[in-house]
């Protein structure tokens, strides 16, 4: 009997990649906090997770080998620009460093939670395979 990892792991297998990509976007925002005319971006987690879970078998396969992932969940269509919470400082930059740091910490906590969920799922699979 084959193990279906989509059913066994649930949505948590997709959340790690999406949260990792979101951390990169937020880090880029923080790094460009003083860059004139830089527009803060963010990854729409809900759109990305929906794209990942709605395609056949999660992330659809494509490429030169059947084992290559097509990461449509992390495509540019899931990115957007943040609506600034502060007035323009005159340089056209929309990065609010406090908001970005807060978002980064929240994303890091959610990444750790996803790792914990996956760890418990794998522990359960190992226990089932061993017959404990």
N, C-alpha and C positions, 0 to 999 in steps of 0.2 A: 504494500500500500504506500503510495507516494505522499509526501508531505506537501501540502499547498501552503507556501510561505505567505501568500497574500492573506489567506484566512487565518493562519497561525499568528502572524505578526500584526495584522490590522494596519491601521493608518500610521503607526509609529515609524515604520521603515521609510516613509516618505518625508516625515516631518524633520528628520535629521538633516537631510540635504537642503531642504528649504530654509531651515533656521540657520544653517551654515552660510548659505548664500545671502541671507538677510543680514547676518553679522558683517559680511564683507561690504555690503552696501552702506550700512550704518557707519562702519569704520572709515569708509571713503568720505562720507559726509563730515565726520569729525576731523579727518585729515585736511579737508578743504574748507574748514571753518573761516579762514582768513583769505580765501581766494575770491577776488572780485568776480561778480556775476555768476558764481557757482550756485546751482539750484539743488537743494537737498532732495534726495530720492529715497524711495522706500519700496520694498517688495510687498505686494498685497498677498499676505499669507493665505487668506481664504480662497482667492483665485488660483494660487499656485497649488494648493492641496486639492482643490476641486479638479484641476487639470491633471494632476498626478493620479488621482483615484478614479476618474471617469474614463480614462483611456483603457483600452483592452489590456488586461494584466497589469494595471498600474501604469508604469512608464512604458510607452510603446517602444519596441525594438526597431532599430534601423542602423544602417551603416554597412561597412564592408564585411562584417561578421555578425552572425545572429546573436552573439553575446554582447554586442555593443548597445548601450542605452541611448535612447533619444530623450534628452532631458527637456521635453517641452514644458514641463512644470516650471522650469527655471528660465523660460524664454523671456524676451523683452516685453511681451504683452502683459506680464504680471508686474511690471515695474510702473511706478508712478512718481509724481513730484509731490512733495509735502506742501500743504497749505501753511504759509508762515504764520506763526502766532505773535510775532513781534513786528513792529513797524520797520520799514526799509531804512537801513543805516546810511544809505547813499551809495553803496558800492554794488547793489543788486544781489548780494549774497543772502540766501534764505535759510542758512543753517543756524539753528538755535542750539548751541552747544549743550545746554542743560537738558533739553528735550532729547537730543541724540544720545547723551550718556545714559539717561533714564531708559530710553528704548533699547539701548545696547545691553544694559543690565537685565531688563525684563526678558529680552531674547535669550541671553545666556542662561538665565534660570529655566526658561522653557526648554532650551536645548538639553540641559542637565536632566530635566524631568523626562524628556523623551528617551534619553539614554537609560534612565532608570526603568522605564516601562519596557524597553526592549530587553534589558538585562533580565527582568522578571519573566518575560515571554520565553527567552532562550533557556532560562533555568527550568521553566515548566516543560519545555520540549525535551531537554536533557533528562529530566526526571521521568517523563513518559517513555523515552527510548530505553532507559535503564530498567524500567519496570518497578520503580520504587513505590 
